[in-house]
Amino acid sequence: MVGRLTTAEIQCNDALAHMVPCEMFLLSGDASPSSACCDAVQSLDKIATESPVDRRAICRCFKDTARSFPVDLAKAQQLPKLCKVAERVAIDPNVDCNRI
């Protein structure tokens, strides 16, 4: 249907729930992400790859979360490389989610 509005399948709470295994790494506790963390990152990467609408929804969720939680942004930016995924969604309070 032309002009049809699409909404994200994934909700912010669901995206954040995926990232729970990364909490210790992102909050500066662990030196490297756990295998459970990387599994979660890979799972979200798959969702972001399959749906641009979900990718932007995940981006907005992470952007808002990065503003309100003491996330170590340097570590967050390392997650894609450490977990062997392409960086499709940044965890950055300054990212323009409409451009990804």
N, C-alpha and C positions, 0 to 999 in steps of 0.2 A: 504494500500500500504506500503510495507516495505521500510524503508529509507526515507519516506516522511517527509519533514520538516514542522513543524507546527508553526504557528505564533499566537501570542496572539490576542484575539478578542478585548480586552480592550486596549485602548490607555492611555498614561500617563495623558493627559489632561482630559480624562473622569474619571479616578481614582481620580484625584485632585478635579474635580468638585463634585464628590460624597462627598468629605471631607470638602467642604465649610461650612456646618453647625458646624463643629468642630473647625473652625478657632479661635474663641475666647478662647476656652479651650486650644488648642495646643499652642497658642501664649501667654499663661499665664494670660489671662484676666479673664476667668470664673473659679470658684473653682471646678465645676463638668461639665461633658458633658451634653448638652441638649438632650431631647428626639429625636430631629431631627438629632443630631450628632450620637446618638446610632443607629437610623434607618439606617443612611448612613453606619456606621461601619458594621452593620448586613448585609446590602445589598452587600457590598464589600466582606465580609466573605463568603457569598453564592457563589459569583463568584469565589473566591479563592478556595473554597471547590470543586467546580465542574470541575475546569480546572487547572492542575499543570502549564500549560504554562501561563495562565493568572495570577496565583499566583506569579510566578517568575517575570512577567512583572510589576505587582503592586509593588512587593518588590523593583525592580530596580528603579521604579518611586519614591517611598517613600524614598529610600536610597539617590537618587540624590537631592530630595527636602529637606531632612533633612540637607544636606550639605550647601544648599544655602539660607534657610530661618531660622529665629530665633525660630525654633520649640522647645518647652520645652520637651526634650526627656524623662524626668521622667514621665510627664503627658502622653506622647504618649504611653509609655510602660504600663500605667494603663488602657488605653482605652479598650483592650479586656475584662479585668475583669469587669470594670465599665459598659460595654455594653453587658456583658454576652455572649461573643463569645470565641471560642478557639483562641489562638494566632497563626495564620497561617502566617501572614505577619507582620514583625517588622518594625517600623518606627525608623530606626537606620542607621547612616551613615557608620557603620562598619560591617553590616550584610553581610554574604555570601549568596546571593540570589540563587545560584546554589544548595545550600544544603537544601532548603525548599521545 
